[in-house]
Amino acid sequence: MSIRFELIVFFLVISVIPLSAVIYASYDYSKDAIRGSVMTNLVVATENTGRAIDDWMASRKEDIRIISTIAGSTEKEKLAGYLYTFENEHQGVYEEFFLLDKNGNITFSTLNRTGNAGKEPYFTETLRGNLYISDVSLSSVTGLPEIIITNPIKRNDTITGVLGARVSMENLYTVIESIDIGKLGEVFIVNNKGELIFHENRSKILLEKINNNLAVKEVTYEKRGIGEYINYNGEDVLGSYYWLPLYRWGLIVEENKNEAYAEVLSLGRLIVGISSIAVFCVILLAFFISKRLTKPIDSLKNGAHSLVSGHFKTIPISSNNEIGELTEIFNQTAKELLDIRKKLETKIEIANKDLEEKNRELIIANEELKKLDSLKSDFISLVSHELKTPLSAIRTSAEFLESEEVKDSNVEKEMLENIILSTDRLTRLINNILDLSKIEAGKMEFHFEQVNFHEIAKVALENIRPLALKKNITISIEIPDNLSPVLGDREKLIIVLNNLIGNALKFTQNEGRILLSAKDDQDGIMVRVEDTGIGIENDKLVKIFDKFYQVDSTSRRKIGGSGLGLSISSGIIKAHGSEIYVESEPGAGSNFFFVLKKFDKR
Ligand code: ADP
């Protein structure tokens, strides 16, 4: 789970839960308050209506009482006039005034009715001396709901008759309907039997009975109160009931519960709306705050990733808080790490280069080894070849001498010479090998001294001369008399000259020429051995100084040799601090030259 998500959840938890609790508590409180006020208003409206009914009825009773007092002291004619006038003045209230004698006979009626009402309860009850109010009934005269109020007419405290008034209920209904009871639903009055005696729908009056209704039940038990219930129409209502004991009427005011509590509902809706907006605002706020908080953390995370991948860029510090400090520390640490990394990389690079160098050296060493290996095989084949030849010559000559068939002393001599030559050849070969191995091992001993070049040239030429004569090759010498003495090992330099002049002889055809020259040079004494021989191909010039290398090493080769002469000579001249060079062209002869140090007398 990301920090951002956790922060949003955290904000929601710390804000929405208490917010919801506060909103719910205030909603609950307001709901109760609104319900309380709705109920109070309903009760007040009911009581006002009850009082209005009481007032209206009291006025009627008062009218009847006053008129009956007047009737006791007024003559009939005058009274009749008064009653007509009174009825006209209270148009719609009184339908009829009538007078009854002590027997119940109608002595006067504003409706000109006649007859006897002696058995009517309003007559019998009034004769007892009290004002009487009948139940609401449908008038036998008008067919509309009415009550009859009667009062005794007294003269000197003696009942002389009865004054009756037929009172139209319509007037009271109008009064009830004109009372402001707010946006209330329904007002109706029942009698103690539960029969409707007032309803806005007049056709229901006295024709319908309401039983299955809490308010009706309660009011018929002569109670007052308020309650929530399902009314006779099946509607969920809030109803207030009010018992009017004087007339045994129950007044009921009902209001549709949804309508009554509309304010509670709208309050609920308002609270849901406010809560939603608040939650939305909290989420929005949480979103922004979490973004602000997690942005530097994200930068740190990206920085860490870039550090790992090696493309680190300094993270900008966006705040002065702990995260800002952390970013600064991270930047520093990253820089140090990068420095260490760079140093390590440099070290690795150097180590790699060393390794590469070592590897190259190893490859070279390996090649050397391979070369050595092939040299070894060359050596073995040479040894087998070069040793075999003189050995077989020796063997053949010896075998020949051993046999007693040949007794020619000349042949015997030739055979013995053969043996001696072959033995010399073997000795030379072995000496050459020994010399070369000494040179290579750095174990050849050199005795540097002042050497007169004339001297060593002379020795070398003496060794060679017989063969030169044999091939009729002219050997010339060009060495100035005043040639400076050289610094060198006499014996070793003679070996070099022997080798070079020997090669020149070997590889020059009969009648050819050889020139040995030496002259003072800027750097020392320049020695040259030139011939007019077969020459060497350009690509072979470097190889001829290798051990055992021979330009023509095939078995067809007639000229002897081991391929060691130039290697030994080159080793000796190197030990003198110089090098042998060669210039040659196939068919045009060869020119070997090197420089020797002059002997310094000081
Ligand atoms: P080798 O015993 O065969 O003479 P070297 O080491 O002296 O051995 O010479 C190596 C090879 O160099 C010879 O075999 C030959 O092919 C070539 N070489 C040396 N000197 C000459 C020369 N003066 N003219 C032609 N080829 C020569």
Residues whose N, C-alpha, C, O or C-beta is under 5 A from the ligand:
A	BS01	ADP	N503 A504 F507 G533 G535 I536 I544 Y549 Q550 V551 D552 G560 G561 S562 G563 L564 G565 L566 S567 S590
